[in-house]
Amino acid sequence: MAKLKIKKEILWTLLVVVLIAAIIIPIVIVYTAAEQDNGNRIACFPLMEKGNDTNLESVCNEKGCIYDAAATNVKCYLPLTGTYGYEHYNSTINSGDGTYIQHQLRRRQGNPSLYGGDIEDVQFKLVYYGDTMLRFTFFEKGKSVESNQPPVGLNLTTAQAPSENSNYIVKVSDSSDGVAFDFTIRRRSSDKIILDTKLGGLTIAKQFLMITFALPSQYVYGIGENTHDSFVHNLEYKMHPIFARDQPPGDGEMNLYGSHPFYMVSEDDGSSHGVFFFNSHAMDVTTLPYPGLTYRTIGGGLDFFVFLGPKPEDVVNQYTEIIGRTMMPAYWSLGFQLSRYGYNGTSEIREVVERTRKALIPQDVQYADIDHMDNQADFTLGPNFLDLPDFVIEQAVGGLRFIPILDPAINTEKVNINYTTHTNAMNVGAYITWYNDTLQPDGNCTTSSSNCQPLDNVMLGYVWPDGRTAFPDFFKSETQDWWKQEMSSFHQKLPYDGIWIDMNEPAAFDTNKEKPFNYPPELPPWNLICPENEWDDPPYITRKTNLISSHFYDIKLTTSTDLFQVSASRSATKRLSDKTICMVGRQGQNNEYLHYAVHNLYGWSQTKPTYEGLQSATGKRGIVITRSTFPSSGKHAGHWLGDNTSRWKDLHSSIIGSLEFNLFGIPYIGADICGFFEPTTEELCARWMELGAFYPFSRNHNSLGMPPQDPSIWSSVASASKTALNIRYRLLPYLYTLFYHSHTTGSTVVRPLYHEYPTDLRAKSVDTQFLWGPALLISPVLVEKATELKAYLPSDTWYDYYTGKKEATSGTEVTWNTPLEKINLHVRGGYILPQQIEGLNTKLSRQNNFTMIVALNSDNAAAGDLFWDDGETINTVTNNQYYYIRFSYAETLNNDIAVEGVLTMEVQTNTTSLTGLENLKMDSISIFGLSKAPTSADTGDVSYSPDNNVGYLTNLNRPMISNWKVVLHFD
């Protein structure tokens, strides 16, 4: 820790405030030499450190920071506790009803100004929302909390004073004038501080804001969308940029497509809490070994919500209550889906569908990427896809659904057809425009051919279409209406069932370079080149622009050219507008937003009108898949993890990403099965199909120029896929019920082990296995040439899904034989899983009878539930057009010996709407963990496997819409 020495000690100098004739002499601070790094250093110039800038030492000394030449992580850092930041000043305001407290703060004299524009007078406001949530905000004096908020609606309840038994205790430092400001949040039950600002670093400036939290535990999760090598964070000064970017997953701390500044911490006693940073600007989040986190952002406010749990699932429930619960997906969207970039026509799509069906591999959805369009223009069909509508109508009869892609960028120069999509957009003023005439480049392409902007005040870039593109401003109601109308018109031509929206960070190719990589070579070079200004070139640019990918870029060429000839050099402009549009774009209903402030909201703003347009056009629930997301995107869409690579590392990373997006409130999540970039291998694809069968969003997708990888290509992959997908389809009633709970209470669908075992230290680090809800454990093989899997079984009762046999040990590492055609599945004791006999798609499987797994716990009991509606009507939950059914099993004992077991089904919510359940029966039940053989049952036939201790009830023929019991009798 840096120490301040007063002058009489002679070692170092401090000119203190001296009052002479009422004149105040400003403080000038000289800090002592660096001390040992205790994992709590806050870097003054982290981007210079990451870039090994040779000027770091001189800049560090000039700014009054502390320099440590011998350091391996942070060489230039701020003074520690009490010397940098803000202090109390003037007064404190307490609400009369105990719902909030507000402190006036001022910047400490003598602080180094890191990036200029420092705000001297600041308000700190802390608002209570009952016993499990609070909010704290810093904002400039004279302004309001709302002035810094992103234009994203939150579901905030009325502020409420905490009770004497609330989950937390807040302590703010002594509010006397001149006392350094800090505060702590302590968990009442453990008396453990869970958030502490004493590490310092508080900075509030026009374009640079920073705050650091000391945390209670090393088990930190979330923060996205980034590449992470593990689900629990590496806290060794890892710097995670957050800025929506057309960036495929690779190696290193990359910012990817979305923005999710939310983290969760698992505390030592098993309690958990979460923190949401409500800010839509570019930012960096740095982990500290202390442990701690430092946030740096370039605008907005420091506005945080804290959720006290205490259970991990409670935290997610509390968070999603604020940002909004996930949409309820259409039942068919839980089926297997096939896609690729590079279909050469409808005939090739037909071939893929037919060979998949011939291999008896279930499939519910077929996609078409941008190759189905006329030169990549939205809402058009290319010459090889003019018969696509007939194919879609034909396949719909058998139950196959269809989803096309839409990109936001609109071709403004399309000449081969009357492109009314663009004409209509211009008529309503749908596009993002330039901030003003001064910043807009010359509109005359004769005199300024290299960077002209010729379409009025519309900002133009270049993406996939063969002409300059404009970018819709979805904050405008006119744009939303235009988009929905275009969707409706297109549906009349191509009767799609869902929509896939891509490139909505928004992406623009090679901005600020001479020309886009795919610009027509016969034309003079042209590109979107952003003028130098304070928004495109802020004083702190964030690591987003300081990072060059060590992996592949999202290159979708229009031929079969080798994708990898385009190198990472595309990314070297180091400006915020790199790979996107200029930050000086104007957006909003009244042009009230700069793109600088709402860039991370672009995908979010497109998602809601797309979801509404889909439902308006189809009259059904449908599904929207979006690439760029922000907190609350899950209300209207699911997400895929982007353009991954066919490698084993990405197989593992897909689990990490899926777990994170469940924390973020977007449980409809999955990765491109078998990988997008690079040719896959037979073994990798087989293992990936097995794992992908348990993604909530299960889709095989790959890139242009890559060999086909749909699962019927190889016999071994077809076999593994058929086995895994048949299990998925059998379990769809359970999965659909998990989504119902997520939709209504915010719970996760894909779940890390520690959510169910929060005090298990081993479970806190597991990211090679995961759970569906609380009851089904999935343990895939993630390494090459492995036929045995070492995995972790938390201490509990577990049964092999395939045999029903109880695992002999738990609470330790186990080894399972896992041949290529198998993925390990285990059912947790105490739970009942409803199942349905599988089919080649959900239209067929939903007509089949039900089965059920009853997995007994140590008390020989189990319980479960089932949500069921028609699978596609809009708002069935709101309108009570569904069945909700509870199942339970318990045994009657006589002298501690079971004499009978009673399995009960109770319909707790029913409906007069037709759901298909009216004609279905409970056909059979498997009871795992029966310690003795039943001699009879009052319904159906009974049998027993003494080797596995499994009882089987068959020929039950019990109705699914009325209450019933089945009684087993024992000797």
SETILUM-204290 format. One record per residue (C-alpha): x, y, z; residue in three letters. Coordinates in pm, whole numbers, plus 50000, padded with zeros to 5 digits. Layout:
REM SETILUM-204290
XYZALA...
***
This chain:
REM SETILUM-204290
500005000050000MET501325034749916ALA501895055050231LYS501725092850279LEU504595107850479LYS504315142950619ILE507095168350563LYS508785166550905LYS509755130250830GLU511645143850526ILE511305111150330LEU508525123750104TRP506585155750072THR502985164850123LEU501875200850093LEU498785201050309VAL495995225950301VAL497245256750480VAL494995285150578LEU496905317850553ILE494875349350536ALA491915327750430ALA493825315650123ILE493675278250049ILE496845263749897ILE496015233949669PRO497295199749769ILE500075184549567VAL500615147949646ILE503825128349595VAL503415091249663TYR505965067349808THR507555039449615ALA505495009249522ALA504804981549767GLU504154944849709GLN501224937149483ASP498474922749701ASN496134917249410GLY494334950249463ASN496104973649223ARG493924996249010ILE495755003948688ALA495885040448584CYS496425032348216PHE495474995948160PRO495484998347782LEU499065010647781MET499954981148006GLU498224956047781LYS499964971047479GLY503404971747649ASN503625008847572ASP507175021547628THR505835055447741ASN504015040748039LEU506535050948304GLU506775087248196SER502995090848162VAL502525073648497CYS504875097748674ASN503405127848495GLU499905118748612LYS500965112948972GLY500345075348976CYS502675049649132ILE505105030948908TYR506534996548980ASP509004986248711ALA509344951048854ALA505634942848846ALA504414915148619THR500754925348607ASN500084961748697VAL503054985248679LYS501265018848701CYS498515021348957TYR496485044949170LEU497215051949534PRO495185030049757LEU492655035250035THR491595070150128GLY493815090949901THR492075089549564TYR488415093949482GLY485715114649648TYR484995127849993GLU481885137850183HIS480845173750147TYR478065196150268ASN475115174050360SER473345140550367THR469685135550278ILE467615107650433ASN464145099450312SER461505101650577GLY460275066450507ASP463665049250508GLY463625040950136THR466755059750034TYR469775079550147ILE471695105449945GLN475175119650002HIS476855149449841GLN480435142249741LEU483275162349595ARG486415151649419ARG489435149649648ARG491935177349591GLN495205167349429GLY493845136149261ASN495485128748927PRO493155134848633SER493525103148430LEU491555111848117TYR490255147048176GLY486735160248215GLY486525151348586ASP483275160448758ILE483915178249086GLU480525175949259ASP478665143049262VAL475585128349425GLN475545093149568PHE472085078249609LYS471235044849764LEU467675031649722VAL466235001649907TYR463794977149749TYR462864955850045GLY464974928650204ASP466664913449900THR467534941949660MET469104976449666LEU470415001249413ARG473235026449434PHE474005053649183THR476525081549132PHE475485111348920PHE476535147348860GLU475175173549096LYS472205191148941GLY471225161048734LYS469165130148811SER469605092648824VAL467435089848514GLU469635113148308SER472295086048280ASN470075055748228GLN469985035147910PRO466585037047735PRO465695002147852VAL462634998148070GLY463114979948400LEU460364963948606ASN461074983148923LEU458774980149219THR458155008849457THR461095015449687ALA460644998950024GLN462615002950345ALA464354970750453PRO463104953150763SER465204946351070GLU465794911350932ASN466774921250578SER469474901350404ASN471904930450412TYR473384958650616ILE474764989550441VAL477405011250602LYS478565044250450VAL481725061050576SER481505089950821ASP479725117950636SER481675146250797SER483105171050548ASP486435159850405GLY486175123250507VAL486955099050225ALA483825083250082PHE483365045650075ASP480645021250163PHE480104984450229THR477264959650192ILE477304931650447ARG475254899550449ARG473374898750775ARG473274860950818SER477034855550783SER478244890350885ASP480394889050573LYS481064920050361ILE479974911850007ILE480764945249840LEU483334970549956ASP484555002049777THR487525008450011LYS490004996949746LEU489485031049590GLY489605042049229GLY486255060149218LEU486385082948913THR483525102048756ILE484355121948445ALA482605131748125LYS483955101947928GLN485605080448191PHE483985064548494LEU485595038848721MET484775020449040ILE486284990249216THR484594964849442PHE486334941649682ALA484494908449678LEU484024881649946PRO485044851649738SER487074840049441GLN484004823049291TYR482834849549044VAL480614841948742TYR479014861148456GLY480274893048280ILE479684890347909GLY479514885347625GLU483164874747629ASN485364844747567THR486084827547897HIS488174796347946ASP486204786548255SER482804793948404PHE484304806148730VAL486494836048651HIS490244837448650ASN490904866948880LEU494514873148780GLU493984908248644TYR492004895948344LYS490454924448149MET487104917547983HIS485894943547731PRO482134947347683ILE481114962847354PHE478854946247096ALA481104935746813ARG481114914146501ASP483704891746664GLN483624853746660PRO484714835346973PRO488444828946984GLY491274829247235ASP491884856147494GLY489534880547664GLU487524891047358MET484364911347354ASN481784893547143LEU478304901647017TYR476404912947324GLY476654933147644SER475854917747983HIS477464936348276PRO476104912548540PHE478084890748777TYR477284866049052MET479444855949348VAL479204823849547SER480134832049906GLU481934809750154ASP478774798650334ASP477024789250009GLY474994821149982SER475094839749652SER474574875449540HIS474504892749203GLY475354927749079VAL473964944148764PHE475664974748616PHE472924993748434PHE474965010548161ASN474965006847782SER478305023247698HIS481525005647604ALA483294992947916MET486044971148054ASP485714948648358VAL488984937848518THR489264910048773THR491524914849074LEU493154886249268PRO492304903949596TYR489474893249502PRO487724921949332GLY486484938149012LEU487204971748850THR484694987148611TYR485765013248355ARG483255028548116THR483185058347882ILE479805073447958GLY476455070748127GLY476435066548504GLY477655043348775LEU474285027048842ASP474244993249017PHE471604968949142PHE472524943449407VAL470524911249449PHE470974892949779LEU469604858549692GLY470604840249906PRO470284809249687LYS471904810649342PRO468544805449174GLU467074832949392ASP469644857249250VAL468684849048892VAL465004851748982ASN465544886149138GLN467634898248844TYR465174886548579THR462294901448775GLU463934935248709ILE465044930548348ILE462084908848245GLY461434871548225ARG462244851047920THR459714845947646MET457914812447629MET459344794747322PRO457154776047080ALA457234738847156TYR458554730446811TRP461524753746866SER462814728747122LEU463224703346843GLY466444697546646PHE467304723446380GLN469514722946069LEU471234751545893SER474314761645698ARG475734791445515TYR476304780245158GLY473214761945033TYR473284766544655ASN469524764244610GLY466254749544730THR467244716044582SER470194712844820GLU468024721245120ILE465624694145007ARG468464669044985GLU469564676745342VAL466034673145480VAL465434640645296GLU468704623945400ARG468124634545762THR464654619445754ARG465924587945584LYS468444583345865ALA465514585746112LEU467094616046280ILE464464639246428PRO464254674146279GLN461814702346347ASP463344732746178VAL465204740245855GLN467034773445804TYR468224794445515ALA471164818545555ASP471794849645341ILE472414828545033ASP468634825144991HIS468414862644917MET468894881744596ASP472454894444642ASN472054893845020GLN469174918945026ALA466594914245302ASP463064902945209PHE464104889544867THR464634855444708LEU467614847144488GLY467204830144149PRO468074795644294ASN465494799344569PHE462394810644382LEU460834776644455ASP461654779044827LEU458094789844922PRO456634758644760ASP459114736944947PHE458294753645281VAL454544748945228ILE455034712645123GLU457214704045425GLN454914721645672ALA452294694845612VAL454564669145775GLY455594692146060GLY458844707945939LEU459184744846026ARG461234771045843PHE463354800445963ILE465104825245731PRO467784850245826ILE467444888145827LEU470294913245864ASP469564949245966PRO471694966245698ALA469564975845396ILE470924979245043ASN470405015144927THR471695009444573GLU469864978444456LYS469234981744082VAL468204947843945ASN464734948544106ILE462314974444239ASN463524972444599TYR460624987344791THR462124977845128THR464605006445093HIS462115030244931THR459645024745213ASN462375030245472ALA463325063545319MET459695074245308ASN459335070645686VAL462825082245784GLY463795048245919ALA467585050745907TYR470325062346143ILE471545096946039THR474655117946092TRP474935139646403TYR475255171346196ASN476475184845863ASP479885193246004THR480665157146094LEU479065141645784GLN481565135545503PRO480985151745164ASP477925138944981GLY479485144244638ASN481015111344520CYS482655128644224THR484835150544442THR485085126944744SER484845092344595SER486705074344873SER484375083245163ASN481365101845024CYS477985099145198GLN475525106444917PRO472115097145066LEU470885129245231ASP471925127545598ASN471715089345617VAL474845071945747MET476045045945493LEU478365016445540GLY479014983345368TYR478074948145473VAL476864918345262TRP474624934444996PRO476194946044669ASP475704982844745GLY476095008445019ARG473894999945315THR471885020445562ALA471085010045917PHE467535011646054PRO467045030546379ASP464775007446574PHE464295033046852PHE461885050946617LYS458285039246613SER458165046046237GLU461075022346186THR459454995346394GLN456224998346195ASP458164997345865TRP460074966345974TRP456914948146082LYS455224956445754GLN458194943245555GLU458064911345761MET454364907945694SER454784912945319SER457614887945309PHE455574862245500HIS452944863845228GLN455674853444986LYS457584829245212LEU455504815045500PRO458224813045766TYR457684802046126ASP460494820346304GLY463144846646232ILE466914846546276TRP468444881546306ILE472194884446255ASP474884911446219MET472984934246457ASN475794948146670GLU475504964746411PRO478264951246189ALA479814972045912ALA482834958645729PHE486274974345768ASP485065008545875THR487825034945859ASN489955014045623LYS490405020745254GLU487634997145152LYS485674967245285PRO487244933245222PHE484314923344998ASN483944956044808TYR483664951044430PRO487254951744300PRO486204968343975GLU484984999344160LEU487145027544302PRO487825022044672PRO485125035244907TRP484255030745270ASN482605045545572LEU485335066745731ILE484385083146057CYS485665118546115PRO487875123946416GLU485745135346709ASN485345130847083GLU482855102347044TRP484615080246792ASP487955088146959ASP487305092147332PRO490235097147569PRO489795061547699TYR489035038647407ILE488415006547610THR490124973947534ARG487474966847273LYS489484987047022THR492874977247157ASN492394940347087LEU493394922146772ILE491874887846738SER494114857746763SER491494837546586HIS489074840646296PHE486884868746179TYR483304865946070ASP484034864445699ILE481094852945491LYS482444854245140LEU480174852844840THR482214824944680THR483874793544812SER487134812644865THR489174799945157ASP487784818145459LEU491104819545629PHE492934840045369GLN491484870545541VAL493714877145840SER493344894646171ALA494754926246018SER491134936645944ARG490914948546303SER493704973446346ALA492075008146336THR491745009546718LYS488695032046704ARG485285025946858LEU483805024646509SER486034995546405ASP483774969246243LYS480664990146307THR479175024246225ILE480345058446348CYS479605067846707MET478235101446584VAL475125085646441GLY471855101046556ARG469155077946692GLN465885079846879GLY462335091346822GLN463505127446856ASN467165121846761ASN467955122447133GLU470625095247136TYR474145093247003LEU475115059046874HIS478025062547117TYR475565058147404ALA473255031747257VAL475545010647037HIS475214981147277ASN471434984047247LEU471224980246871TYR470474943046871GLY468174947647170TRP466224974746988SER465754952646681GLN464614922246877THR461284934447014LYS459844947046682PRO461094915046515THR459304893546773TYR456134914346742GLU456394914046362GLY456794876246363LEU453734870846578GLN451704895746376SER452674879646046ALA452194843446154THR449494846546420GLY451584822146626LYS454174824046902ARG457174814346694GLY460784820846791ILE463364847946723VAL467104841246740ILE469344871646772THR473104875846771ARG473474908146968SER471834909947310THR471504932047617PHE469784926347953PRO466084919647883SER466674906547528SER465444872947658GLY461914887147678LYS461714885047301HIS464434862047169ALA466944834647216GLY470624836047125HIS473274814346969TRP476914816947074LEU478114829346738GLY480544818146472ASP482574792746664ASN485204768946528THR485244731346481SER487664723946761ARG487434705847093TRP488054737547292LYS484934753447145ASP482944722447235LEU483814729147599HIS483324766947565SER479754761247450SER478874748447797ILE480424779147959ILE478504802347726GLY475234783847782SER475604785848160LEU476394823048143GLU473414831747926PHE471144813848169ASN472484837548435LEU471814866348193PHE468134857348157GLY468404842447807ILE467964804947863PRO467074797247500TYR470734793147411ILE473014770447212GLY476124768946997ALA476634759646632ASP476784721946665ILE479904706646507CYS481374741546464GLY480984769946213PHE484524776946092PHE486884749645964GLU485964714445856PRO484774693346146THR485834657446207THR483634627046236GLU484474621146602GLU484124657746701LEU480794660546523CYS479474629146691ALA480424641747036ARG479064676246954TRP475754662546832MET475454643947162GLU476164675147364LEU474074697047131GLY471104674247187ALA471024690047534PHE471404726547438TYR468064744247490PRO468544757347133PHE469804727346936SER471054736446587ARG473764722646357ASN475204751146148HIS478404756745948ASN480014780645707SER480414787145340LEU483124766345177GLY483084740045453MET482084703845382PRO478514694545479PRO478214684045843GLN474544676045886ASP474454644646101PRO473494619545831SER476794625345644ILE478604599145856TRP477024566945978SER478654569746322SER477444605646364VAL473984595846243ALA473844568046500SER475054589846788ALA472714617946682SER469694595546655LYS470294581247002THR470884614847171ALA468094633246989LEU465554605947060ASN466314610647429ILE465934648147388ARG462554643947221TYR461474619847494ARG462404645947754LEU460824675847578LEU457874677447821PRO460374681748105TYR462394707647909LEU459244726847812TYR458194727248178THR461584741948271LEU460954770048024PHE457564776048182TYR459264781048518HIS461854803748359SER459074823648191HIS457104827848513THR459734828448790THR463024834748610GLY464744802148701SER467534788348485THR466994760148237VAL470604749548190VAL472094751148535ARG475604748648687PRO476054722248953LEU476724747549227TYR473214761949188HIS471884729849337GLU474894723249563TYR475984758149673PRO478144746749966THR480044720949758ASP483434736449677LEU484084711649398ARG480744719349234ALA481564756649225LYS484244750848963SER482574724548743VAL481934736148385ASP482334703648193THR478974691048318GLN475624708148368PHE472064702248475LEU468714705548304TRP466814721948587GLY467404705048921PRO467034669148811ALA468984658148501LEU472784657748498LEU474514658548158ILE478174647948145SER479574648647789PRO482944637747654VAL484864669247558LEU488274655947456VAL489454636947151GLU489764598947142LYS488284594047488ALA486064564547568THR486184569147945GLU484974600148124LEU486084612348464LYS483314633848606ALA482054647148936TYR478924634849113LEU477764657949394PRO476824641049716SER473274629349650ASP471274600449510THR471904595649137TRP470584570448885TYR471874561148543ASP469274574148297TYR469654544148066TYR469374516048322THR467874532148630GLY470664517448841LYS471764537949139LYS475324551149134GLU477354534649408ALA479264565749509THR478754603249505SER480484633849639GLY483594623649451THR485064618949105GLU483764588848916VAL484754572048591THR482254560348332TRP482714539948018ASN481574563047739THR481804549247386PRO481324572447091LEU477584567347068GLU476874575847433LYS476504607247644ILE476294602348020ASN472954611448176LEU471924608348539HIS468634614748715VAL468694629849063ARG466834612249337GLY463714629649461GLY462494640449119TYR459904629248865ILE460584635448497LEU457594634948259PRO458444620647918GLN456674614747589GLN457334587847333ILE459604603747071GLU458854610746704GLY460634624346397LEU459384659246488ASN457284675146756THR454114674846545LYS454374636746565LEU455764633246916SER453054655347068ARG450494629646953GLN452194601747150ASN451394589747500ASN453404598947807PHE455844579648018THR457504589748342MET460684584248542ILE460254584248920VAL463684586749086ALA463464580749460LEU465564599449713ASN466824586250046SER463314590250189ASP461864569249905ASN459944599349775ALA459894620249459ALA457984648949300ALA457754666448964GLY455504686648739ASP454314692148382LEU453304723448193PHE451344717647874TRP449624740147623ASP449104737847248ASP452734747747196GLY452234777446964GLU449374800447067THR450484834847188ILE450174843147561ASN448774810047678THR450184815448028VAL448664850148062THR445334837547930ASN445324805348137ASN445184783447828GLN447274755447970TYR447454725948206TYR449744725148505TYR450104691148668ILE451924679648981ARG453234644249034PHE454334628649362SER455364595149500TYR455484584849864ALA455544552150054GLU453524540650352THR455674523550614LEU454884497250876ASN457714492651124ASN460004510950878ASP459104486650602ILE457284498650291ALA453894482750251VAL452624504149966GLU453734532049736GLY451334558149605VAL451954577049282LEU449664607249250THR448854630148959MET447034662449042GLU445854687148778VAL446314720948948GLN445494742748647THR443234732048363ASN441784748548057THR438914745547815THR441284753547528SER442304724047316LEU445954715547379THR446184679947248GLY446514666447601LEU442834656847605GLU443454625847394ASN446704614147555LEU447374588947831LYS450054580748083MET451264548347932ASP454094536348154SER456234545748456ILE459714535548563SER460504538548934ILE464244540849008PHE465504530449350GLY462774506649467LEU464364487049748SER461964458049709LYS459804443249437ALA456134453949423PRO453814424449418THR450934442149246SER449474475449140ALA445864486449133ASP446234496848769THR448174481948482GLY450944456348493ASP453954456448725VAL457434441448694SER460764445848870TYR464494444448789SER466354432249099PRO469734439648937ASP468924476548904ASN466184480349167ASN463784494648909VAL460044489248908GLY458084491148583TYR454424499648549LEU452984494048203THR449594494748030ASN448404521848268LEU446124540248026ASN445614568448277ARG444144601648148PRO446364632648138MET443704658648219ILE442204644848541SER443504634648883ASN444464598848957TRP446514576449182LYS448374544249122VAL449024522849430VAL451844497449444LEU451654469249699HIS454684452749861PHE454904420550059ASP
***
